[in-house]
Amino acid sequence: MGWGNKRLNEAAAVCAAQFPAIGLGWWIRGQLGDDHAYGSVYGAFAVFALACLLVVAPLILPVLGLAHALVQVLPAEALAHRVAGRLRGPVWAWHLLLTSLLGVIWAGVALLLWDWPFTTTAPLFAALGVFPVLGLGWLRRRTRGLGAIWLPALFASVGLFLLVFLGGVLATVTGILREYEPPALSAGQLAGVWRGEKGAVLRLGTGGRAELTDLPTEAEPGSVDPYAESPFDVCDGTGTWLLDEKGGYDPYADGPEGRPGVVVRPAGGCGEETYWRIGGTESEPELFVPFGDPDAPEVRVLTRD
């Protein structure tokens, strides 16, 4: 079946309407499970960032909606009409089945090309076709002008976005969704060799002794060029360390207590006291520190040998 301008607009509109809500849900889930996050997922900066995205959304969403319609929803509709003509059954039911199947196929392509996890992308890509199919069925019974197509899609998009946002807040407050909690490690568990990118090594010895090799460290005031790529010093030598279980030394803490971490104090005049926050899991712990602008930091991560 041919796709006229009217049908393309309908498909693009219903596809575009779901992307803000899906993107918000994906972002909230990622932030809650991010072991390197150090701000609230619902904080002022997060809300500001989302508001900026909504400003540019009218320019991006129609393009994304059209692309999604052309690769999944409209081909499934064409196949649904042919299959329903031969095997009988309602077209909308075949449309739902085939658009979900196409989503699974695209998840397989993503696995082969970009190694995306199939168990996650397959259900998501299949679900991406459900709302557009239902939306097309609703639009088919309404007037056909462009305003009657895109205006309901706009209202639906805003409604879905607010629903996901409020649902995320309520789920977090009630404990259904839990924010990430770092592993509780003792000083004995932290002792050992930690390695990072560009040859960075931090050896935490017993008795509070530390050895540093090419380790990113908080810079002394005025020692780093504000236009330099790296907002930190890179230090070698020795120093001391201690476990801060309550996060009292955490410079990014909003209150008197921050996130548990390791305080490393270099000796020899290179760098200053640096707070390495504990992340990862009990079996695969990590130490990390954000350097530079708190709103757009450069995060360095150390993993244990």
N, C-alpha and C positions, 0 to 999 in steps of 0.2 A: 504494500500500500504506500502511496506517496505521502510525503511530509510537506504540507503547505506551510506558508508563513504563520498562519494561525495556529497550527498544531505545534510548530517549533516553539512559538511563544508560550503556549500552554505548558509544554513539557519543561522548557527552561525555567519558567516561573515556579512550578511546583518543586523542581529539583533545587533551585536556589533557596527556596524558603527554609529548607531544613538545615542548611550548612551552618548558619550562626549558632543554632542550638547544639548541633553535633560538635562543632569546634569548641564551644564553651565546655561541654561535658568532658570532652577529651582532655582539655586543658586543666580542668579542675581535678580530674583523676590523676593526671600526670604530676601536678603540683603536690597533691596529698601524698603521693608515693615517692616523691623526689627526695633522696637522702642527702642532697646537696642544697636543698632550699633552706633559706634562713629568714624568710618573711612570710607573713600570713597570706594565704591564697585569696582572702577577701580584703586585704589591706588597701590603703588609699592608692598606692602606686598600681596595684593590680587592677583596681577599678578604673583608674585613669587610662591604663594601657588598653583595657577592653573598650573604653569609650572612644579612644583613637581608632581602634579597629572598626568600630561601628560607623565612624565618619567616612572611611574609605570603602566600606562594604558595598554601597550602591554602585561603585565602579567595578568591583571585582566579582560580585555574586552573579550577575547575569551571564558573565563569561563562563564561570564555573558551572552554573546551572545548565547552560547550553551544552558544554562539553560532556557533562554527566548524562544528559538526555540522549546525546548522540551515541555514546558508547554503551549504554545499558538500558535505559527506559524505552526509547523508541524502537530499537531493534527487537526488544522483547515483545513490544506491542505488535509489530509486524508478524513475528513468529506466532504469537498468540492467535491472531486472526486465521492464519493458515491451519494451525493445529486444531482450533475449534471447529473449522469447517470440515475437517476430516474425521476427527475423533469425537466430535460433539462436546458439549459442556459450555458453560459461560466463558466469554472471552476474558472477563476481568480475573477469573480464577486462574486461567492459563497465563495471563499477563503477570500475576503475582508470582506464580511458580517459575516462569521463565526468566523474569528479571532477577529473582533470587539466584537462579542457576548461573546466570551471566555474572552476577557478583562473585560467586564462588570461583568461576573461571578466571576473572580478573585478579582475584586473590592468589590464584596459582601462578599467574604471570608475574605478579609482584614478588612472589617467593623466588621465582627463577631469576628475575632481573636484579632485585635489590635485597634479596634475603629477608624480606619482611615475614614475621611469624604468621604462618597460615592459620593456626588455631585462633588467632586474634582477628586477622583481617577478613577471613572468610565469613564469619557471622556479621561483621560490620558491613562489608560490601554487599552482602545479601540484604541486610536490613535497609541499606541506602535506597533500595528500589521500592520498598513497601509504601512509604508515605507518598512518593510521586504517583504511584498507581492509584491510590485512593484519591489523591488530589485531582488527577485527571478525570476520574469518574465524577467528582463533584462539579468540576468546571464544565463538563460536557452537558450538564443540565442547566447551565446558566447562560447569560448573554455572552456574545462573542467579541465584543470590542476589546482593544488592548487595555483600557482602563479597568474593565471588568475582569481581566486576567491578572494583571500585575498588582492591582490594589489589594485584592483578597490575599495574594501571596505575601505582600508586605505585612498585612495585619497578622497573618498566620506565622510569619517569621518572627515578628516581635513577640507574639504570644508564646511561641515555643521557647524563645530565648529567655524570657522572664520566668517561664515555668521551670526550665532547667536551672537557672540561677537560684531561684527560691528553693527548689528541691535540693540543690547542693548545699545551701546554707542550712536547711532544716536537717538534712541527713548528717551533716557534720556536727551540728549542735546536739542532736539526739544520740550520736555515737554510731549510727549506721555506717557512715564513712568515717574512718579514723585517720587523723594526720599521722604521718610517719614519725616513729619514735626511734632514736638511735640506740644501738646496743649498749648495754651497761658493761663496760670493760674495767677490769682492775688494773693497777699499775703493773702487776706481773704479766697480765695478758698483753699489755701494750709494749712491754719491753721486747726489743728485737730490731730487725732491719726493715725500714719502709722505703719504697722506691717510687719515683715519679718520672714525669717526662723530662727529656733533655738531660738525663743522667743524674737527676736529683736523688740524693740518698740521705736518709735520717736514721741514725742508729741510736736507739734509746736503750741505755744500759741500766743495770740495777744501781741503786744508790743515787739516782738522779743525774747521771752523767750522760751527755749527748755528744754525738759526733756528726758534723754536717759536711756534706759534699755537694757542691752546686745546688744548694737548697734555697728556694725562694724565701725571702725573709722581709718582714716589714721594714721599710726604708727609714733611715733617720731623716728628720725634717730638713728639707732643702737639698737632700743628697740625690734625688731622682729628678731628671728633667721632666717637667710636666707634659712635654710633647713626645716623650719616649714611649716605645711600644709596651714595655714592661713596667708597671707601677710598683716595683719592688726591687730590693737588692738580691744578689745571688751570692751566698756566703759559703766559705769553707772554714773548717776548724773545729773547735770544741765549744761546749757550752753546758748548760744545765736544763733540766726539764722537770715538770711536775704535773700530776693529774688533777684537773679541776673538775670534780664530779658535779658541782652545782652550776657551773658556767658563770662564776662571779667575775672572771677575767674576760668574758666574751664581749668584744667591742660592739657587736651587732645586736646585743640583747636589748629588748624593749624595756625591761624592768631590772630589778636587782639580780635576778637569776636568768642565765642564758642557757646555752646548750653545752653539755659536757664536752670537754676537750683537753688538749695537751698544750701547756704553756712551755714554749722553747725560748730560752734566753741565750743567744750567742755570746761568746767571749771574743776578745780580740778586736773590738771596734767595728765589726761589720754587721750592719743591720741592728734591729731592735727586737724587743720581746714580740713573739709571734704566737697567735692563738690558733692552733690547729684543731678544728672541730672534728668530733667523731661522727662517722657516717657508716654506710654500708650495712652489713648484717653481722650477727654473731660469728658465723662461719667465714665470712669474707668482709672483715672490717676495713674501713678506709679512714684516712685523715685528710681534711681539706681545709682550705682557707680562701676566702674571697679577697682579692686585692683591688685597690682603686675605688672607682665610683660605686657606692652602695647600690645604686639603681641599675648599673650595668657593669658588674665586677668581672675581673678575670679570675676564674676559679682554678686553683692548682690542687691536684689530688695525689695522695700517696697511698700505695697499697702495700700490704705486708708480704714479705718473702715467704 
